[in-house]
Amino acid sequence: MLIKNGYVIDPSQQISAYANLLIEDGKIKKIGKLEAEKEQEVIDAAGCVIAPGFVDIHVHFRDPGFTYKEDLDSGAKAAAKGGFTSVVCMANTDPVIDDPNQLTKLYEKAKRCDAHIYFAASVSKGLGGKQLCDYQALKAAGAICFSDDGKPLADPLFLKQAMEQIVKTKLPISLHEELPQYVKEAGIHAGKTAEKMGLRGAMREAEWEIIKRDLKLAKESGAHIHIQHISTKEGVALVRKGKQEKVKVTAEATPHHFSLREDAIMEYGTMAKMNPPLREESDRLAIIEGLRDGTIDVIATDHAPHSSEEKKQPFQKAPSGIIGLETAFSLGMEYLVNSGALSLEQLIEKMSTKPASLLHLPAGTLQVGAAADIVLLEPKADYQIQSFVSKSANSPFLGQTMQGKVKMTILSGKIVYRENEKESSRK
C-alpha cells in the first residue's frame, strides 16, 4: 500500500512535511518521495494530514459484564472511527480485572478487533480498596498499568502498600482522584448550577486534596502515579508543582473537561453528568494552560458508554460518563488548535506519541519498521455529528457541527475505518 500526496506529521520524529508512505506486511517500509508500483494499493491523501494513529489510555469497553453498553468489538469500531489505533481499557468490569487468567482471555478476544486493545488491572481485589492484587502476575499476563478507576483509593495506608509493591513492576498507578467525603452528589460541581438544581454536588476539594496526598505518597515510594481526568485548577497547579519537585507524576485531560463547563448540565442534562464533574470556566482554562505548558501530558477520552434508558433517568439516579472516542479530535481542533493554545503537531503529540510513550506502547510513531497504525485527517473540514458507531450515544455533542474530520484509520496496514462507508450506527 502506498499513501501519497499527504502532509505527514509525526511528533516522534519531528516530521512535518509532504511525503508518501509505503506500507508492506503491516509495517511502514519507507517515507519520502515514492512512486507507486504495479499491484500496489494506492491511497490518495491529497488535502489530508497523515499522522500516527491516536492512542487513548483511558476507555471503558464494558467487557465483560456490561456488554449491552459496549463490548470490545463495538468499542474498537468507535475507536477506529475516531482515529484511535490503540486503547487501554479500565478494570471496572464484572468480574473486575484482577486475575491473570482473565487478562489472558481478554487479550485473546481482543485480537479480532479493529484496534490494538490493552488492559489495566485493578489495584485492589474487586475494587474493594482493601486487598492487594498480585501485581507481578498481572504484569506478566499483560497489564499495562494498575487502576481502580471509578473508585478512589481513599485509604492512604492501603495505597502506600500498593505503591510499594507496584513500583517493583515499573508500571504506573492510574488514579481517579475524588475523596468521597467531599462528594455530596456525584457528577455535578458544587457551584452555581448545582444550587439552581437544589443539589450540593462534588466540591473541588474532593480532587485537589487527594492529589496533594498522593503526590506525597509517590515521592516517598518512588512510584509513578498518573492523575486521571483532571478537572480543577488547583489539581493542575499541584501536578505542576509535583513535576518541578521531580515526583514521578503524569496527568491526563479529557476533551469534555477542556471544552465544557458546569452550566452545560442546564442544556444537556445527564449527557453532561460525569465524574469528576464539569467545573468552572477558570478550571477549564487552567486545564488548557496545563496542556499548553506540558503539566498535563496527554489527552484521554474516558470513553464511558451507557444505555439511553440509563441516561434518561432523573439526574441523581443516572450514571455518570459520556462517550468520547468519536469526537475527541474535533474537540481538540476547536478548543485547543483553533484557539491557539496548541499547534496541530502538539495536539497529535498529546493524542498519539505522548500517551504511547507514557505506557511504553508500540504506537505513536511513523518510524520505518513500526506497525502501520495510521490516521488520515482533514483538520479544517466541517461535518455534523449525526450518529455514532459505539453501541451507546450518550454524548452532549450529538447533532453538533464540528471541525476536524477523520478520513481513514489504518491498523497494521489494514483499513479499519473509511469515511462514508456504510456503518452500523446509533443515533
Secondary structure, 3 states (H helix, E strand, C coil): CEEEEEEEEECCCCEEEEEEEEEECCEEEEEECCCCCCCCCEEECCCCEEEECEEEEEECCCCCCCCCCCCHHHHHHHHHHCCEEEEEECCCCCCCCCCHHHHHHHHHHHCCCCCEEEEEECCEHHHCCCCECCHHHHHHCCEEEECCCCCCCCCHHHHHHHHHHHHHHCCCEEECCCCHHHECCCCCECCHHHHHCCCCCECCHHHHHHHHHHHHHHHHHCCCEEECCCCCHHHHHHHHHHHHCCCCEEEEECHHHHHCCCCHHHHHHHHHCCCCCCCCHHHHHHHHHHHHHCCCCEECCCECCCCHHHHCCCCCCCCCCCCCCCCHHHHHHHHHHCCCCCCHHHHHHHHHHHHHHHCCCCCCCCCCCCECCEEEEEEEEEEECCCECCCCCCCCCCCCEEEEEEEEEEECCEEEEECCCCCCCEC
